[in-house]
């Protein structure tokens, strides 16, 4: 029934359906999610421009997991649509649901921090000694504290 809803939605808008990816045991948290995996492979290999789901519940019953999957899809440049009218707001750039906005903020910041950690050379320059003294301690402080300490030692 869900696949038929997707087929009708795609046909009514003049799109071409590339594939229908379906999990064998939807809703089972222990399932391997073969359909989801197949869809992600197609998206990451740039075979699709749009992913259509019958409802966001098809991604996951959990809102956090939905947003993680949507974030992954959007990071590849693919658009996401739902045949369920009630999902339009959740798929918008600024959903009305504060939980979705919060989750997206956390995911965006995780990506930003991850890129800093993956590429330390891209971070602010850090002076290092060729051979650090054995009594050197590195302490991480917030930016406000750093500025205060820097002003005190200037």
Short mmCIF file of the C-alpha atoms (twelve columns), coordinates in Angstrom:
data_MODEL
# 
_entry.id   MODEL 
# 
loop_
_atom_site.group_PDB 
_atom_site.id 
_atom_site.type_symbol 
_atom_site.label_atom_id 
_atom_site.label_alt_id 
_atom_site.label_comp_id 
_atom_site.label_asym_id 
_atom_site.label_seq_id 
_atom_site.Cartn_x 
_atom_site.Cartn_y 
_atom_site.Cartn_z 
_atom_site.pdbx_PDB_model_num 
ATOM 1   C CA . UNK A 1   0.000  0.000  0.000   1 
ATOM 2   C CA . UNK A 2   2.834  2.435  0.854   1 
ATOM 3   C CA . UNK A 3   4.689  1.643  -2.366  1 
ATOM 4   C CA . UNK A 4   1.521  2.354  -4.336  1 
ATOM 5   C CA . UNK A 5   1.128  5.747  -2.599  1 
ATOM 6   C CA . UNK A 6   4.693  6.609  -3.608  1 
ATOM 7   C CA . UNK A 7   4.088  5.458  -7.207  1 
ATOM 8   C CA . UNK A 8   0.970  7.624  -7.500  1 
ATOM 9   C CA . UNK A 9   2.693  10.643 -5.922  1 
ATOM 10  C CA . UNK A 10  5.654  10.330 -8.310  1 
ATOM 11  C CA . UNK A 11  3.443  9.835  -11.379 1 
ATOM 12  C CA . UNK A 12  1.150  12.751 -10.518 1 
ATOM 13  C CA . UNK A 13  4.154  15.103 -10.445 1 
ATOM 14  C CA . UNK A 14  5.798  13.803 -13.606 1 
ATOM 15  C CA . UNK A 15  8.849  12.257 -11.952 1 
ATOM 16  C CA . UNK A 16  10.465 8.985  -12.992 1 
ATOM 17  C CA . UNK A 17  10.578 6.306  -10.305 1 
ATOM 18  C CA . UNK A 18  14.064 4.824  -10.150 1 
ATOM 19  C CA . UNK A 19  13.478 2.152  -7.514  1 
ATOM 20  C CA . UNK A 20  11.325 1.172  -4.587  1 
ATOM 21  C CA . UNK A 21  13.457 0.347  -1.567  1 
ATOM 22  C CA . UNK A 22  11.610 -1.498 1.141   1 
ATOM 23  C CA . UNK A 23  12.684 -2.927 4.469   1 
ATOM 24  C CA . UNK A 24  11.519 -6.484 4.999   1 
ATOM 25  C CA . UNK A 25  10.540 -5.976 8.638   1 
ATOM 26  C CA . UNK A 26  9.561  -2.304 9.010   1 
ATOM 27  C CA . UNK A 27  9.387  -1.167 12.599  1 
ATOM 28  C CA . UNK A 28  11.644 -3.959 13.852  1 
ATOM 29  C CA . UNK A 29  14.611 -2.242 15.554  1 
ATOM 30  C CA . UNK A 30  16.761 -5.367 15.093  1 
ATOM 31  C CA . UNK A 31  16.142 -5.578 11.339  1 
ATOM 32  C CA . UNK A 32  19.064 -4.876 9.015   1 
ATOM 33  C CA . UNK A 33  17.099 -2.152 7.150   1 
ATOM 34  C CA . UNK A 34  18.080 -3.468 3.716   1 
ATOM 35  C CA . UNK A 35  15.731 -1.022 1.996   1 
ATOM 36  C CA . UNK A 36  17.168 1.970  3.807   1 
ATOM 37  C CA . UNK A 37  20.692 0.811  3.051   1 
ATOM 38  C CA . UNK A 38  19.893 0.328  -0.650  1 
ATOM 39  C CA . UNK A 39  18.357 3.797  -0.835  1 
ATOM 40  C CA . UNK A 40  21.423 5.353  0.838   1 
ATOM 41  C CA . UNK A 41  23.735 3.590  -1.632  1 
ATOM 42  C CA . UNK A 42  21.752 5.015  -4.574  1 
ATOM 43  C CA . UNK A 43  21.704 8.501  -3.064  1 
ATOM 44  C CA . UNK A 44  25.410 8.514  -2.236  1 
ATOM 45  C CA . UNK A 45  26.272 7.336  -5.741  1 
ATOM 46  C CA . UNK A 46  24.246 10.258 -7.134  1 
ATOM 47  C CA . UNK A 47  21.688 8.036  -8.850  1 
ATOM 48  C CA . UNK A 48  18.744 9.982  -7.407  1 
ATOM 49  C CA . UNK A 49  17.818 13.645 -6.965  1 
ATOM 50  C CA . UNK A 50  14.751 13.053 -4.830  1 
ATOM 51  C CA . UNK A 51  13.752 10.517 -2.190  1 
ATOM 52  C CA . UNK A 52  10.017 10.078 -1.669  1 
ATOM 53  C CA . UNK A 53  8.766  8.369  1.475   1 
ATOM 54  C CA . UNK A 54  5.152  7.415  2.136   1 
ATOM 55  C CA . UNK A 55  5.538  9.053  5.556   1 
ATOM 56  C CA . UNK A 56  8.429  10.044 7.790   1 
ATOM 57  C CA . UNK A 57  7.484  7.069  9.948   1 
ATOM 58  C CA . UNK A 58  8.898  4.908  7.135   1 
ATOM 59  C CA . UNK A 59  12.339 6.243  8.045   1 
ATOM 60  C CA . UNK A 60  11.813 5.624  11.750  1 
ATOM 61  C CA . UNK A 61  9.187  5.977  14.434  1 
ATOM 62  C CA . UNK A 62  11.786 7.948  16.419  1 
ATOM 63  C CA . UNK A 63  11.964 11.668 15.561  1 
ATOM 64  C CA . UNK A 64  15.686 11.855 16.361  1 
ATOM 65  C CA . UNK A 65  16.462 8.956  14.023  1 
ATOM 66  C CA . UNK A 66  14.265 10.560 11.339  1 
ATOM 67  C CA . UNK A 67  16.260 13.775 11.590  1 
ATOM 68  C CA . UNK A 68  19.598 11.936 11.487  1 
ATOM 69  C CA . UNK A 69  18.556 10.118 8.304   1 
ATOM 70  C CA . UNK A 70  17.189 13.341 6.781   1 
ATOM 71  C CA . UNK A 71  20.455 15.095 7.658   1 
ATOM 72  C CA . UNK A 72  22.437 12.358 5.920   1 
ATOM 73  C CA . UNK A 73  20.229 12.573 2.841   1 
ATOM 74  C CA . UNK A 74  20.393 16.359 2.659   1 
ATOM 75  C CA . UNK A 75  24.167 16.311 3.080   1 
ATOM 76  C CA . UNK A 76  24.361 14.486 -0.263  1 
ATOM 77  C CA . UNK A 77  22.266 17.181 -1.929  1 
ATOM 78  C CA . UNK A 78  19.187 15.037 -2.424  1 
ATOM 79  C CA . UNK A 79  15.722 16.441 -1.756  1 
ATOM 80  C CA . UNK A 80  13.242 14.552 0.422   1 
ATOM 81  C CA . UNK A 81  9.466  14.512 0.032   1 
ATOM 82  C CA . UNK A 82  6.621  12.661 1.682   1 
ATOM 83  C CA . UNK A 83  3.284  11.565 0.296   1 
ATOM 84  C CA . UNK A 84  1.806  12.467 3.693   1 
ATOM 85  C CA . UNK A 85  0.615  16.087 3.779   1 
ATOM 86  C CA . UNK A 86  1.223  16.221 7.544   1 
ATOM 87  C CA . UNK A 87  4.976  15.740 6.927   1 
ATOM 88  C CA . UNK A 88  5.384  18.889 4.803   1 
ATOM 89  C CA . UNK A 89  6.138  21.100 7.821   1 
ATOM 90  C CA . UNK A 90  8.607  18.590 9.274   1 
ATOM 91  C CA . UNK A 91  10.471 18.497 5.948   1 
ATOM 92  C CA . UNK A 92  10.622 22.288 5.602   1 
ATOM 93  C CA . UNK A 93  13.814 24.257 6.236   1 
ATOM 94  C CA . UNK A 94  12.322 25.737 9.426   1 
ATOM 95  C CA . UNK A 95  9.854  23.249 10.910  1 
ATOM 96  C CA . UNK A 96  7.452  24.534 13.548  1 
ATOM 97  C CA . UNK A 97  8.410  21.671 15.869  1 
ATOM 98  C CA . UNK A 98  11.052 23.010 18.308  1 
ATOM 99  C CA . UNK A 99  12.410 19.488 18.880  1 
ATOM 100 C CA . UNK A 100 13.181 19.091 15.167  1 
ATOM 101 C CA . UNK A 101 14.861 22.504 15.067  1 
ATOM 102 C CA . UNK A 102 16.968 21.578 18.107  1 
ATOM 103 C CA . UNK A 103 17.980 18.211 16.635  1 
ATOM 104 C CA . UNK A 104 19.027 19.896 13.379  1 
ATOM 105 C CA . UNK A 105 21.100 22.458 15.275  1 
ATOM 106 C CA . UNK A 106 22.879 19.686 17.171  1 
ATOM 107 C CA . UNK A 107 23.534 17.727 13.957  1 
ATOM 108 C CA . UNK A 108 24.863 20.815 12.149  1 
ATOM 109 C CA . UNK A 109 27.191 21.602 15.053  1 
ATOM 110 C CA . UNK A 110 28.344 17.980 15.270  1 
ATOM 111 C CA . UNK A 111 29.336 18.146 11.610  1 
ATOM 112 C CA . UNK A 112 31.172 21.433 12.163  1 
ATOM 113 C CA . UNK A 113 33.057 20.131 15.195  1 
ATOM 114 C CA . UNK A 114 33.778 16.884 13.375  1 
ATOM 115 C CA . UNK A 115 35.360 18.793 10.504  1 
ATOM 116 C CA . UNK A 116 37.538 20.708 12.967  1 
ATOM 117 C CA . UNK A 117 38.611 17.476 14.625  1 
ATOM 118 C CA . UNK A 118 39.211 15.728 11.295  1 
ATOM 119 C CA . UNK A 119 41.362 18.593 10.022  1 
ATOM 120 C CA . UNK A 120 43.297 20.114 12.914  1 
ATOM 121 C CA . UNK A 121 45.456 21.988 10.394  1 
ATOM 122 C CA . UNK A 122 42.397 24.047 9.482   1 
ATOM 123 C CA . UNK A 123 42.012 25.222 13.066  1 
ATOM 124 C CA . UNK A 124 43.639 28.307 14.547  1 
ATOM 125 C CA . UNK A 125 47.419 27.980 14.644  1 
ATOM 126 C CA . UNK A 126 48.850 26.556 17.831  1 
ATOM 127 C CA . UNK A 127 52.433 27.199 18.809  1 
ATOM 128 C CA . UNK A 128 54.280 24.040 19.782  1 
ATOM 129 C CA . UNK A 129 57.741 23.290 21.023  1 
ATOM 130 C CA . UNK A 130 59.793 20.702 19.161  1 
ATOM 131 C CA . UNK A 131 60.020 18.634 22.340  1 
ATOM 132 C CA . UNK A 132 57.401 19.481 24.961  1 
ATOM 133 C CA . UNK A 133 58.635 19.796 28.510  1 
ATOM 134 C CA . UNK A 134 57.457 16.929 30.733  1 
ATOM 135 C CA . UNK A 135 55.667 19.318 33.092  1 
ATOM 136 C CA . UNK A 136 53.467 20.956 30.418  1 
ATOM 137 C CA . UNK A 137 49.747 20.667 31.031  1 
ATOM 138 C CA . UNK A 138 47.184 21.400 28.320  1 
ATOM 139 C CA . UNK A 139 43.876 22.727 29.582  1 
ATOM 140 C CA . UNK A 140 40.846 23.351 27.394  1 
ATOM 141 C CA . UNK A 141 38.935 26.465 28.363  1 
ATOM 142 C CA . UNK A 142 35.956 28.227 26.812  1 
ATOM 143 C CA . UNK A 143 36.536 31.229 24.566  1 
ATOM 144 C CA . UNK A 144 35.459 33.765 27.198  1 
ATOM 145 C CA . UNK A 145 37.942 32.365 29.741  1 
ATOM 146 C CA . UNK A 146 40.665 32.235 27.084  1 
ATOM 147 C CA . UNK A 147 40.218 35.923 26.283  1 
ATOM 148 C CA . UNK A 148 40.277 36.825 29.966  1 
ATOM 149 C CA . UNK A 149 43.476 34.812 30.533  1 
ATOM 150 C CA . UNK A 150 45.086 36.294 27.448  1 
ATOM 151 C CA . UNK A 151 44.289 39.848 28.578  1 
ATOM 152 C CA . UNK A 152 45.663 39.141 32.050  1 
ATOM 153 C CA . UNK A 153 48.984 37.924 30.617  1 
ATOM 154 C CA . UNK A 154 49.302 40.706 28.010  1 
# 
